[in-house]
Amino acid sequence: MLSLKNKSILVTGGAGFIGSHLVDALILENPQKIVVVDNFFLGKRENLKNAQKNFKNLIILKQDATDFQKMEKIIKKEKINVIFNLATKALEHSFVDPDDAFMVNVNLASVLLRLLHQKKYQTLIHCSSSEAYGTAKKAPITEDHPLDPETLYAAGKAAADLMVRSYWKTYKLDVAVARPFNTYGPRQNEGVYAAVIPITMKRLLANQPPIICGDGNQTRDFIFVEDTARGILAIYKNKASRGLEINIAYGHEIKIKDLIEIIAKEVSYKGKFLKKPARLADVRRHKAGTKLAREILEFQPAYSFKKGIKKTIEWYKENAK
């Protein structure tokens, strides 16, 4: 197992939902420093407030990670060893600006891979998305499932993954791809571009009926954010992950209408549900194969869905605005 002790680590998108939880996990590894690079498109400094209390050598930089020259300077100045790339723009952004949603994922990967190829740092752990698979053609979705993205965001993720794979095949760089499925938990964006769980919680806490889009039978494989962060970290620690894409998931699917009913029951909501048309390019089915993560990373989620959703609801109640 590789260690991050005394390493200088950079996390792109580190003020975001998953990124900030990864920073929390990295602190426990006793690194020399952690540098967060975030343009604050959706990230929040507030997400890092506990990390700042717990780790004196946390550096937060407002910077777009697609700027090659500025990233080169940051990596050199901070003597970075390892980069975790979690920067992106939300899937829903692709319905507003499809070209930007696609290109930001590609440009991020391009900048970080070029810098790695030039030996400016040693290791890149790149964060992908289950959206790159599109709707399941077979279930469970294993890593050899075809990439068939349904949105420009997902297409950008798939393209970035192929770029990482090609750099590995050509140059044998020290790279690996984490492919998280639907991550939920505290700090998930509840504003513009929010996902189904924070949207539902926000409406219920405001005494508004929850919304089911389409027939509600579309499924997702939900994983608690602390488990996602552990999985990404495990990919770095296990050298056998290099050159691979590895699913980070719970391994079970749940219908969206059932998910909303569970949340409503947990907050004692007994009113009606609103029905709306299906979302654009909505993936129909996701259920992950987790064999690779179990065998290579010895990774299994610590949180059951029931335990994770209870903790998530408690956080939303405490942080309701």
Phi and psi in degrees as GROMACS dihedral restraints (atoms count N, CA, C in turn):
[ dihedral_restraints ]
;  ai    aj    ak    al  type     phi  dphi    fc
    3     4     5     6     1   -77.8    20    10
    4     5     6     7     1   152.0    20    10
    6     7     8     9     1  -115.0    20    10
    7     8     9    10     1   148.1    20    10
    9    10    11    12     1  -103.0    20    10
   10    11    12    13     1     7.2    20    10
   12    13    14    15     1   -61.1    20    10
   13    14    15    16     1   129.9    20    10
   15    16    17    18     1    66.5    20    10
   16    17    18    19     1    12.3    20    10
   18    19    20    21     1   -87.0    20    10
   19    20    21    22     1   155.7    20    10
   21    22    23    24     1   -99.9    20    10
   22    23    24    25     1   119.1    20    10
   24    25    26    27     1  -116.6    20    10
   25    26    27    28     1   139.8    20    10
   27    28    29    30     1  -118.9    20    10
   28    29    30    31     1   133.8    20    10
   30    31    32    33     1  -120.5    20    10
   31    32    33    34     1   110.9    20    10
   33    34    35    36     1   -79.0    20    10
   34    35    36    37     1   139.8    20    10
   36    37    38    39     1    71.3    20    10
   37    38    39    40     1    23.4    20    10
   39    40    41    42     1   -72.2    20    10
   40    41    42    43     1   -10.6    20    10
   42    43    44    45     1   -95.8    20    10
   43    44    45    46     1     2.4    20    10
   45    46    47    48     1   -84.0    20    10
   46    47    48    49     1  -171.4    20    10
   48    49    50    51     1   -61.9    20    10
   49    50    51    52     1   -67.1    20    10
   51    52    53    54     1   -69.7    20    10
   52    53    54    55     1   -38.9    20    10
   54    55    56    57     1   -57.5    20    10
   55    56    57    58     1   -43.3    20    10
   57    58    59    60     1   -68.1    20    10
   58    59    60    61     1   -34.0    20    10
   60    61    62    63     1   -70.2    20    10
   61    62    63    64     1   -33.9    20    10
   63    64    65    66     1   -65.1    20    10
   64    65    66    67     1   -40.6    20    10
   66    67    68    69     1   -58.4    20    10
   67    68    69    70     1   -44.1    20    10
   69    70    71    72     1   -57.6    20    10
   70    71    72    73     1   -43.5    20    10
   72    73    74    75     1   -67.8    20    10
   73    74    75    76     1   -37.3    20    10
   75    76    77    78     1   -66.0    20    10
   76    77    78    79     1   -34.7    20    10
   78    79    80    81     1   -57.3    20    10
   79    80    81    82     1   -36.6    20    10
   81    82    83    84     1   -70.0    20    10
   82    83    84    85     1   -11.7    20    10
   84    85    86    87     1   -89.0    20    10
   85    86    87    88     1     0.1    20    10
   87    88    89    90     1    57.7    20    10
   88    89    90    91     1    52.0    20    10
   90    91    92    93     1   -72.7    20    10
   91    92    93    94     1   167.3    20    10
   93    94    95    96     1   -73.0    20    10
   94    95    96    97     1   -41.2    20    10
   96    97    98    99     1  -157.8    20    10
   97    98    99   100     1   158.3    20    10
   99   100   101   102     1  -126.9    20    10
  100   101   102   103     1   126.0    20    10
  102   103   104   105     1  -111.2    20    10
  103   104   105   106     1   122.3    20    10
  105   106   107   108     1  -100.4    20    10
  106   107   108   109     1   125.7    20    10
  108   109   110   111     1  -113.9    20    10
  109   110   111   112     1   118.9    20    10
  111   112   113   114     1  -148.8    20    10
  112   113   114   115     1   137.3    20    10
  114   115   116   117     1   -91.0    20    10
  115   116   117   118     1    -0.3    20    10
  117   118   119   120     1    60.7    20    10
  118   119   120   121     1    33.6    20    10
  120   121   122   123     1   -61.3    20    10
  121   122   123   124     1   -47.5    20    10
  123   124   125   126     1  -128.2    20    10
  124   125   126   127     1   -17.5    20    10
  126   127   128   129     1   -64.5    20    10
  127   128   129   130     1   156.5    20    10
  129   130   131   132     1  -134.3    20    10
  130   131   132   133     1   137.5    20    10
  132   133   134   135     1   -60.5    20    10
  133   134   135   136     1   -31.6    20    10
  135   136   137   138     1   -58.6    20    10
  136   137   138   139     1   -31.3    20    10
  138   139   140   141     1   -63.8    20    10
  139   140   141   142     1   -19.5    20    10
  141   142   143   144     1  -106.5    20    10
  142   143   144   145     1     9.2    20    10
  144   145   146   147     1   -63.2    20    10
  145   146   147   148     1   -39.9    20    10
  147   148   149   150     1   -69.9    20    10
  148   149   150   151     1   -37.8    20    10
  150   151   152   153     1   -61.7    20    10
  151   152   153   154     1   -40.4    20    10
  153   154   155   156     1   -64.8    20    10
  154   155   156   157     1   -33.5    20    10
  156   157   158   159     1   -71.2    20    10
  157   158   159   160     1   -34.2    20    10
  159   160   161   162     1   -93.3    20    10
  160   161   162   163     1   -11.0    20    10
  162   163   164   165     1  -146.1    20    10
  163   164   165   166     1   113.7    20    10
  165   166   167   168     1   -72.5    20    10
  166   167   168   169     1   -24.7    20    10
  168   169   170   171     1  -104.2    20    10
  169   170   171   172     1    49.1    20    10
  171   172   173   174     1  -102.7    20    10
  172   173   174   175     1   121.9    20    10
  174   175   176   177     1  -111.6    20    10
  175   176   177   178     1   125.3    20    10
  177   178   179   180     1  -113.1    20    10
  178   179   180   181     1   120.1    20    10
  180   181   182   183     1  -119.9    20    10
  181   182   183   184     1   127.0    20    10
  183   184   185   186     1   -82.5    20    10
  184   185   186   187     1   106.3    20    10
  186   187   188   189     1  -159.5    20    10
  187   188   189   190     1   140.4    20    10
  189   190   191   192     1   -81.2    20    10
  190   191   192   193     1   120.5    20    10
  192   193   194   195     1   -74.6    20    10
  193   194   195   196     1    -1.6    20    10
  195   196   197   198     1   -86.0    20    10
  196   197   198   199     1    -1.2    20    10
  198   199   200   201     1   -88.5    20    10
  199   200   201   202     1   104.7    20    10
  201   202   203   204     1   -58.0    20    10
  202   203   204   205     1   -51.0    20    10
  204   205   206   207     1   -64.6    20    10
  205   206   207   208     1   -40.0    20    10
  207   208   209   210     1   -71.0    20    10
  208   209   210   211     1   -37.1    20    10
  210   211   212   213     1   -66.6    20    10
  211   212   213   214     1   -38.6    20    10
  213   214   215   216     1   -59.3    20    10
  214   215   216   217     1   -43.2    20    10
  216   217   218   219     1   -66.4    20    10
  217   218   219   220     1   -41.8    20    10
  219   220   221   222     1   -63.7    20    10
  220   221   222   223     1   -46.0    20    10
  222   223   224   225     1   -60.8    20    10
  223   224   225   226     1   -42.0    20    10
  225   226   227   228     1   -68.7    20    10
  226   227   228   229     1   -46.8    20    10
  228   229   230   231     1   -62.8    20    10
  229   230   231   232     1   -42.7    20    10
  231   232   233   234     1   -91.2    20    10
  232   233   234   235     1     0.6    20    10
  234   235   236   237     1    52.6    20    10
  235   236   237   238     1    53.7    20    10
  237   238   239   240     1   -70.8    20    10
  238   239   240   241     1   136.8    20    10
  240   241   242   243     1  -100.4    20    10
  241   242   243   244     1   -42.8    20    10
  243   244   245   246     1  -131.0    20    10
  244   245   246   247     1   137.8    20    10
  246   247   248   249     1  -120.7    20    10
  247   248   249   250     1   132.6    20    10
  249   250   251   252     1  -107.6    20    10
  250   251   252   253     1   116.6    20    10
  252   253   254   255     1   -97.2    20    10
  253   254   255   256     1   102.5    20    10
  255   256   257   258     1  -116.6    20    10
  256   257   258   259     1     5.7    20    10
  258   259   260   261     1   -71.5    20    10
  259   260   261   262     1   141.9    20    10
  261   262   263   264     1  -171.3    20    10
  262   263   264   265     1  -177.1    20    10
  264   265   266   267     1  -123.9    20    10
  265   266   267   268     1   147.2    20    10
  267   268   269   270     1   -57.2    20    10
  268   269   270   271     1   150.4    20    10
  270   271   272   273     1   -51.5    20    10
  271   272   273   274     1   -44.6    20    10
  273   274   275   276     1   -63.4    20    10
  274   275   276   277     1   -20.7    20    10
  276   277   278   279     1   -63.1    20    10
  277   278   279   280     1   -25.7    20    10
  279   280   281   282     1   -68.9    20    10
  280   281   282   283     1   -17.1    20    10
  282   283   284   285     1   -83.8    20    10
  283   284   285   286     1   -16.0    20    10
  285   286   287   288     1   -97.4    20    10
  286   287   288   289     1   -46.0    20    10
  288   289   290   291     1  -139.1    20    10
  289   290   291   292     1    80.3    20    10
  291   292   293   294     1   -59.5    20    10
  292   293   294   295     1   -39.4    20    10
  294   295   296   297     1   -64.5    20    10
  295   296   297   298     1   -43.7    20    10
  297   298   299   300     1   -65.3    20    10
  298   299   300   301     1   -41.9    20    10
  300   301   302   303     1   -61.3    20    10
  301   302   303   304     1   -37.0    20    10
  303   304   305   306     1   -71.7    20    10
  304   305   306   307     1   -53.6    20    10
  306   307   308   309     1   -68.2    20    10
  307   308   309   310     1   -31.4    20    10
  309   310   311   312     1   -61.9    20    10
  310   311   312   313     1   -38.7    20    10
  312   313   314   315     1   -67.3    20    10
  313   314   315   316     1   -41.3    20    10
  315   316   317   318     1   -67.8    20    10
  316   317   318   319     1   -45.5    20    10
  318   319   320   321     1   -66.1    20    10
  319   320   321   322     1   -37.8    20    10
  321   322   323   324     1   -59.4    20    10
  322   323   324   325     1   -49.4    20    10
  324   325   326   327     1   -62.6    20    10
  325   326   327   328     1   -41.9    20    10
  327   328   329   330     1   -60.7    20    10
  328   329   330   331     1   -47.7    20    10
  330   331   332   333     1   -60.7    20    10
  331   332   333   334     1   -48.9    20    10
  333   334   335   336     1   -70.6    20    10
  334   335   336   337     1   -34.9    20    10
  336   337   338   339     1   -71.0    20    10
  337   338   339   340     1   -39.8    20    10
  339   340   341   342     1   -62.2    20    10
  340   341   342   343     1   -42.0    20    10
  342   343   344   345     1   -67.2    20    10
  343   344   345   346     1   -36.2    20    10
  345   346   347   348     1   -67.3    20    10
  346   347   348   349     1   -42.4    20    10
  348   349   350   351     1   -61.9    20    10
  349   350   351   352     1   -32.4    20    10
  351   352   353   354     1   -83.9    20    10
  352   353   354   355     1     6.7    20    10
  354   355   356   357     1    63.2    20    10
  355   356   357   358     1    35.2    20    10
  357   358   359   360     1   -78.6    20    10
  358   359   360   361     1   -21.6    20    10
  360   361   362   363     1  -153.4    20    10
  361   362   363   364     1  -179.0    20    10
  363   364   365   366     1  -103.4    20    10
  364   365   366   367     1   -37.6    20    10
  366   367   368   369     1  -140.1    20    10
  367   368   369   370     1   138.1    20    10
  369   370   371   372     1  -123.4    20    10
  370   371   372   373     1   123.1    20    10
  372   373   374   375     1  -107.9    20    10
  373   374   375   376     1   112.2    20    10
  375   376   377   378     1   -99.6    20    10
  376   377   378   379     1   132.8    20    10
  378   379   380   381     1   -99.1    20    10
  379   380   381   382     1   118.8    20    10
  381   382   383   384     1   -99.1    20    10
  382   383   384   385     1  -150.5    20    10
  384   385   386   387     1  -156.2    20    10
  385   386   387   388     1   146.6    20    10
  387   388   389   390     1   -62.3    20    10
  388   389   390   391     1   -19.2    20    10
  390   391   392   393     1   -60.5    20    10
  391   392   393   394     1   -23.1    20    10
  393   394   395   396     1   -61.1    20    10
  394   395   396   397     1   -26.0    20    10
  396   397   398   399     1   -76.2    20    10
  397   398   399   400     1   -26.3    20    10
  399   400   401   402     1    71.3    20    10
  400   401   402   403     1  -160.3    20    10
  402   403   404   405     1   -69.5    20    10
  403   404   405   406     1   138.3    20    10
  405   406   407   408     1   -59.0    20    10
  406   407   408   409     1   125.3    20    10
  408   409   410   411     1   -88.9    20    10
  409   410   411   412     1   -20.7    20    10
  411   412   413   414     1  -149.5    20    10
  412   413   414   415     1   153.4    20    10
  414   415   416   417     1  -134.2    20    10
  415   416   417   418     1   138.4    20    10
  417   418   419   420     1   -72.4    20    10
  418   419   420   421     1   158.8    20    10
  420   421   422   423     1   -81.2    20    10
  421   422   423   424     1   108.7    20    10
  423   424   425   426     1   -94.7    20    10
  424   425   426   427     1   171.3    20    10
  426   427   428   429     1   -65.8    20    10
  427   428   429   430     1   -15.5    20    10
  429   430   431   432     1   -90.8    20    10
  430   431   432   433     1     4.5    20    10
  432   433   434   435     1   -62.5    20    10
  433   434   435   436     1   140.6    20    10
  435   436   437   438     1   -58.4    20    10
  436   437   438   439     1   145.3    20    10
  438   439   440   441     1   -84.2    20    10
  439   440   441   442     1   117.3    20    10
  441   442   443   444     1  -140.4    20    10
  442   443   444   445     1    65.9    20    10
  444   445   446   447     1   -61.9    20    10
  445   446   447   448     1   147.0    20    10
  447   448   449   450     1  -108.2    20    10
  448   449   450   451     1    -9.9    20    10
  450   451   452   453     1  -128.1    20    10
  451   452   453   454     1   165.5    20    10
  453   454   455   456     1   -68.0    20    10
  454   455   456   457     1   -32.2    20    10
  456   457   458   459     1   -58.3    20    10
  457   458   459   460     1   -50.9    20    10
  459   460   461   462     1   -65.0    20    10
  460   461   462   463     1   -37.0    20    10
  462   463   464   465     1   -63.0    20    10
  463   464   465   466     1   -39.1    20    10
  465   466   467   468     1   -64.5    20    10
  466   467   468   469     1   -38.7    20    10
  468   469   470   471     1   -64.2    20    10
  469   470   471   472     1   -44.9    20    10
  471   472   473   474     1   -63.0    20    10
  472   473   474   475     1   -41.6    20    10
  474   475   476   477     1   -63.8    20    10
  475   476   477   478     1   -41.3    20    10
  477   478   479   480     1   -63.5    20    10
  478   479   480   481     1   -40.0    20    10
  480   481   482   483     1   -62.4    20    10
  481   482   483   484     1   -41.5    20    10
  483   484   485   486     1   -66.0    20    10
  484   485   486   487     1   -33.7    20    10
  486   487   488   489     1   -65.5    20    10
  487   488   489   490     1   -44.7    20    10
  489   490   491   492     1   -59.3    20    10
  490   491   492   493     1   -46.1    20    10
  492   493   494   495     1   -61.1    20    10
  493   494   495   496     1   -40.1    20    10
  495   496   497   498     1   -68.4    20    10
  496   497   498   499     1   -40.3    20    10
  498   499   500   501     1   -62.6    20    10
  499   500   501   502     1   -37.4    20    10
  501   502   503   504     1   -64.7    20    10
  502   503   504   505     1   -47.3    20    10
  504   505   506   507     1   -66.2    20    10
  505   506   507   508     1   -37.2    20    10
  507   508   509   510     1   -80.1    20    10
  508   509   510   511     1   -44.9    20    10
  510   511   512   513     1  -116.4    20    10
  511   512   513   514     1    -5.0    20    10
  513   514   515   516     1    54.0    20    10
  514   515   516   517     1    44.5    20    10
  516   517   518   519     1   -69.1    20    10
  517   518   519   520     1   162.0    20    10
  519   520   521   522     1   -84.7    20    10
  520   521   522   523     1    81.1    20    10
  522   523   524   525     1  -133.3    20    10
  523   524   525   526     1   154.3    20    10
  525   526   527   528     1  -154.4    20    10
  526   527   528   529     1   158.1    20    10
  528   529   530   531     1  -118.8    20    10
  529   530   531   532     1   124.1    20    10
  531   532   533   534     1   -92.2    20    10
  532   533   534   535     1   131.1    20    10
  534   535   536   537     1  -120.7    20    10
  535   536   537   538     1    84.0    20    10
  537   538   539   540     1   -69.5    20    10
  538   539   540   541     1   145.5    20    10
  540   541   542   543     1   -89.1    20    10
  541   542   543   544     1  -158.4    20    10
  543   544   545   546     1   -70.3    20    10
  544   545   546   547     1   103.2    20    10
  546   547   548   549     1   -89.1    20    10
  547   548   549   550     1   138.3    20    10
  549   550   551   552     1  -139.2    20    10
  550   551   552   553     1   165.9    20    10
  552   553   554   555     1   142.2    20    10
  553   554   555   556     1  -173.0    20    10
  555   556   557   558     1   -57.0    20    10
  556   557   558   559     1   144.5    20    10
  558   559   560   561     1    80.4    20    10
  559   560   561   562     1     0.7    20    10
  561   562   563   564     1   -64.2    20    10
  562   563   564   565     1   138.9    20    10
  564   565   566   567     1   -54.0    20    10
  565   566   567   568     1   122.9    20    10
  567   568   569   570     1  -108.4    20    10
  568   569   570   571     1     2.3    20    10
  570   571   572   573     1   -97.9    20    10
  571   572   573   574     1  -134.1    20    10
  573   574   575   576     1   -60.8    20    10
  574   575   576   577     1   140.0    20    10
  576   577   578   579     1    69.3    20    10
  577   578   579   580     1    22.6    20    10
  579   580   581   582     1   -68.0    20    10
  580   581   582   583     1   151.3    20    10
  582   583   584   585     1   -89.0    20    10
  583   584   585   586     1   179.6    20    10
  585   586   587   588     1   -62.6    20    10
  586   587   588   589     1   -40.9    20    10
  588   589   590   591     1   -68.2    20    10
  589   590   591   592     1   -50.8    20    10
  591   592   593   594     1   -64.1    20    10
  592   593   594   595     1   -34.8    20    10
  594   595   596   597     1   -61.3    20    10
  595   596   597   598     1   -46.6    20    10
  597   598   599   600     1   -63.4    20    10
  598   599   600   601     1   -44.7    20    10
  600   601   602   603     1   -63.4    20    10
  601   602   603   604     1   -43.6    20    10
  603   604   605   606     1   -61.0    20    10
  604   605   606   607     1   -42.4    20    10
  606   607   608   609     1   -68.5    20    10
  607   608   609   610     1   -43.9    20    10
  609   610   611   612     1   -65.0    20    10
  610   611   612   613     1   -40.2    20    10
  612   613   614   615     1   -69.8    20    10
  613   614   615   616     1   -18.5    20    10
  615   616   617   618     1   -97.8    20    10
  616   617   618   619     1    12.5    20    10
  618   619   620   621     1    60.0    20    10
  619   620   621   622     1    36.6    20    10
  621   622   623   624     1  -111.6    20    10
  622   623   624   625     1   148.0    20    10
  624   625   626   627     1   -68.4    20    10
  625   626   627   628     1   142.1    20    10
  627   628   629   630     1   -70.3    20    10
  628   629   630   631     1   161.0    20    10
  630   631   632   633     1  -115.1    20    10
  631   632   633   634     1   132.1    20    10
  633   634   635   636     1  -111.2    20    10
  634   635   636   637     1   121.5    20    10
  636   637   638   639     1   -93.8    20    10
  637   638   639   640     1   131.3    20    10
  639   640   641   642     1    71.1    20    10
  640   641   642   643     1  -148.9    20    10
  642   643   644   645     1   -85.4    20    10
  643   644   645   646     1    -9.1    20    10
  645   646   647   648     1    79.9    20    10
  646   647   648   649     1     0.9    20    10
  648   649   650   651     1   -87.7    20    10
  649   650   651   652     1    -3.9    20    10
  651   652   653   654     1   -64.1    20    10
  652   653   654   655     1   143.3    20    10
  654   655   656   657     1  -115.2    20    10
  655   656   657   658     1   155.5    20    10
  657   658   659   660     1  -139.1    20    10
  658   659   660   661     1   157.4    20    10
  660   661   662   663     1  -108.6    20    10
  661   662   663   664     1    99.3    20    10
  663   664   665   666     1   -89.5    20    10
  664   665   666   667     1   136.6    20    10
  666   667   668   669     1  -131.9    20    10
  667   668   669   670     1   137.6    20    10
  669   670   671   672     1   -70.0    20    10
  670   671   672   673     1   142.5    20    10
  672   673   674   675     1   -60.9    20    10
  673   674   675   676     1   -35.0    20    10
  675   676   677   678     1   -65.7    20    10
  676   677   678   679     1   -33.7    20    10
  678   679   680   681     1   -69.3    20    10
  679   680   681   682     1   -40.1    20    10
  681   682   683   684     1   -59.0    20    10
  682   683   684   685     1   -45.2    20    10
  684   685   686   687     1   -61.7    20    10
  685   686   687   688     1   -42.0    20    10
  687   688   689   690     1   -62.9    20    10
  688   689   690   691     1   -39.1    20    10
  690   691   692   693     1   -65.6    20    10
  691   692   693   694     1   -42.8    20    10
  693   694   695   696     1   -62.9    20    10
  694   695   696   697     1   -42.0    20    10
  696   697   698   699     1   -63.6    20    10
  697   698   699   700     1   -39.6    20    10
  699   700   701   702     1   -64.0    20    10
  700   701   702   703     1   -31.6    20    10
  702   703   704   705     1   -63.9    20    10
  703   704   705   706     1   -42.0    20    10
  705   706   707   708     1   -61.7    20    10
  706   707   708   709     1   -46.0    20    10
  708   709   710   711     1   -66.5    20    10
  709   710   711   712     1   -26.4    20    10
  711   712   713   714     1  -101.7    20    10
  712   713   714   715     1   107.5    20    10
  714   715   716   717     1   -61.2    20    10
  715   716   717   718     1   -24.9    20    10
  717   718   719   720     1   -67.6    20    10
  718   719   720   721     1   -10.2    20    10
  720   721   722   723     1   -78.3    20    10
  721   722   723   724     1   -15.2    20    10
  723   724   725   726     1   -61.6    20    10
  724   725   726   727     1   132.3    20    10
  726   727   728   729     1    83.5    20    10
  727   728   729   730     1     1.4    20    10
  729   730   731   732     1  -109.9    20    10
  730   731   732   733     1   157.5    20    10
  732   733   734   735     1  -103.6    20    10
  733   734   735   736     1   133.1    20    10
  735   736   737   738     1  -129.8    20    10
  736   737   738   739     1   125.4    20    10
  738   739   740   741     1   -67.2    20    10
  739   740   741   742     1   135.0    20    10
  741   742   743   744     1  -115.9    20    10
  742   743   744   745     1   106.2    20    10
  744   745   746   747     1  -156.4    20    10
  745   746   747   748     1   168.1    20    10
  747   748   749   750     1   -82.4    20    10
  748   749   750   751     1   -35.6    20    10
  750   751   752   753     1    96.1    20    10
  751   752   753   754     1    14.2    20    10
  753   754   755   756     1  -134.6    20    10
  754   755   756   757     1   148.4    20    10
  756   757   758   759     1  -108.9    20    10
  757   758   759   760     1   151.8    20    10
  759   760   761   762     1  -139.3    20    10
  760   761   762   763     1   138.2    20    10
  762   763   764   765     1   -69.5    20    10
  763   764   765   766     1   143.4    20    10
  765   766   767   768     1   -61.5    20    10
  766   767   768   769     1   -39.5    20    10
  768   769   770   771     1   -65.2    20    10
  769   770   771   772     1   -34.1    20    10
  771   772   773   774     1   -70.9    20    10
  772   773   774   775     1   -38.7    20    10
  774   775   776   777     1   -58.0    20    10
  775   776   777   778     1   -47.6    20    10
  777   778   779   780     1   -65.9    20    10
  778   779   780   781     1   -36.9    20    10
  780   781   782   783     1   -64.6    20    10
  781   782   783   784     1   -38.8    20    10
  783   784   785   786     1   -63.0    20    10
  784   785   786   787     1   -46.2    20    10
  786   787   788   789     1   -63.7    20    10
  787   788   789   790     1   -44.0    20    10
  789   790   791   792     1   -60.1    20    10
  790   791   792   793     1   -41.1    20    10
  792   793   794   795     1   -65.3    20    10
  793   794   795   796     1   -39.6    20    10
  795   796   797   798     1   -64.3    20    10
  796   797   798   799     1   -28.8    20    10
  798   799   800   801     1  -103.6    20    10
  799   800   801   802     1    12.9    20    10
  801   802   803   804     1    60.9    20    10
  802   803   804   805     1    35.8    20    10
  804   805   806   807     1   -87.4    20    10
  805   806   807   808     1   129.8    20    10
  807   808   809   810     1  -125.0    20    10
  808   809   810   811     1    13.3    20    10
  810   811   812   813     1   -84.2    20    10
  811   812   813   814     1  -167.8    20    10
  813   814   815   816     1   -81.2    20    10
  814   815   816   817     1   161.6    20    10
  816   817   818   819     1  -106.5    20    10
  817   818   819   820     1   143.8    20    10
  819   820   821   822     1   -87.0    20    10
  820   821   822   823     1   141.6    20    10
  822   823   824   825     1  -108.8    20    10
  823   824   825   826     1   132.6    20    10
  825   826   827   828     1  -130.8    20    10
  826   827   828   829     1   162.5    20    10
  828   829   830   831     1   -60.9    20    10
  829   830   831   832     1   157.5    20    10
  831   832   833   834     1   -59.3    20    10
  832   833   834   835     1   147.3    20    10
  834   835   836   837     1   -71.2    20    10
  835   836   837   838     1   157.3    20    10
  837   838   839   840     1   -61.4    20    10
  838   839   840   841     1   136.5    20    10
  840   841   842   843     1    47.7    20    10
  841   842   843   844     1    41.9    20    10
  843   844   845   846     1   -79.8    20    10
  844   845   846   847     1   122.0    20    10
  846   847   848   849     1   -59.2    20    10
  847   848   849   850     1   135.0    20    10
  849   850   851   852     1   -83.6    20    10
  850   851   852   853     1   -40.2    20    10
  852   853   854   855     1  -145.2    20    10
  853   854   855   856     1   133.0    20    10
  855   856   857   858     1  -136.1    20    10
  856   857   858   859     1   123.9    20    10
  858   859   860   861     1  -147.4    20    10
  859   860   861   862     1   120.5    20    10
  861   862   863   864     1   -87.9    20    10
  862   863   864   865     1   144.5    20    10
  864   865   866   867     1   -85.5    20    10
  865   866   867   868     1   131.2    20    10
  867   868   869   870     1  -118.3    20    10
  868   869   870   871     1    12.0    20    10
  870   871   872   873     1   -60.4    20    10
  871   872   873   874     1   -43.6    20    10
  873   874   875   876     1   -61.7    20    10
  874   875   876   877     1   -43.2    20    10
  876   877   878   879     1   -63.9    20    10
  877   878   879   880     1   -39.1    20    10
  879   880   881   882     1   -67.3    20    10
  880   881   882   883     1   -43.3    20    10
  882   883   884   885     1   -79.3    20    10
  883   884   885   886     1   -42.2    20    10
  885   886   887   888     1   -86.7    20    10
  886   887   888   889     1   -40.7    20    10
  888   889   890   891     1   -98.4    20    10
  889   890   891   892     1   -13.5    20    10
  891   892   893   894     1    54.8    20    10
  892   893   894   895     1    41.5    20    10
  894   895   896   897     1  -105.5    20    10
  895   896   897   898     1   130.2    20    10
  897   898   899   900     1  -139.1    20    10
  898   899   900   901     1   141.6    20    10
  900   901   902   903     1   -60.2    20    10
  901   902   903   904     1   140.4    20    10
  903   904   905   906     1   -86.7    20    10
  904   905   906   907     1   -21.8    20    10
  906   907   908   909     1  -103.9    20    10
  907   908   909   910     1   123.6    20    10
  909   910   911   912     1   -69.5    20    10
  910   911   912   913     1   162.5    20    10
  912   913   914   915     1   -61.6    20    10
  913   914   915   916     1   -40.4    20    10
  915   916   917   918     1   -61.2    20    10
  916   917   918   919     1   -45.0    20    10
  918   919   920   921     1   -67.3    20    10
  919   920   921   922     1   -43.1    20    10
  921   922   923   924     1   -66.5    20    10
  922   923   924   925     1   -41.3    20    10
  924   925   926   927     1   -70.0    20    10
  925   926   927   928     1   -33.6    20    10
  927   928   929   930     1   -63.5    20    10
  928   929   930   931     1   -44.4    20    10
  930   931   932   933     1   -65.2    20    10
  931   932   933   934     1   -37.5    20    10
  933   934   935   936     1   -65.7    20    10
  934   935   936   937     1   -46.2    20    10
  936   937   938   939     1   -61.8    20    10
  937   938   939   940     1   -41.1    20    10
  939   940   941   942     1   -59.9    20    10
  940   941   942   943     1   -41.2    20    10
  942   943   944   945     1   -64.9    20    10
  943   944   945   946     1   -43.8    20    10
  945   946   947   948     1   -63.8    20    10
  946   947   948   949     1   -37.6    20    10
  948   949   950   951     1   -63.8    20    10
  949   950   951   952     1   -42.9    20    10
  951   952   953   954     1   -70.2    20    10
  952   953   954   955     1   -28.0    20    10
  954   955   956   957     1  -110.3    20    10
  955   956   957   958     1    13.3    20    10
  957   958   959   960     1   -62.0    20    10
  958   959   960   961     1   136.5    20    10
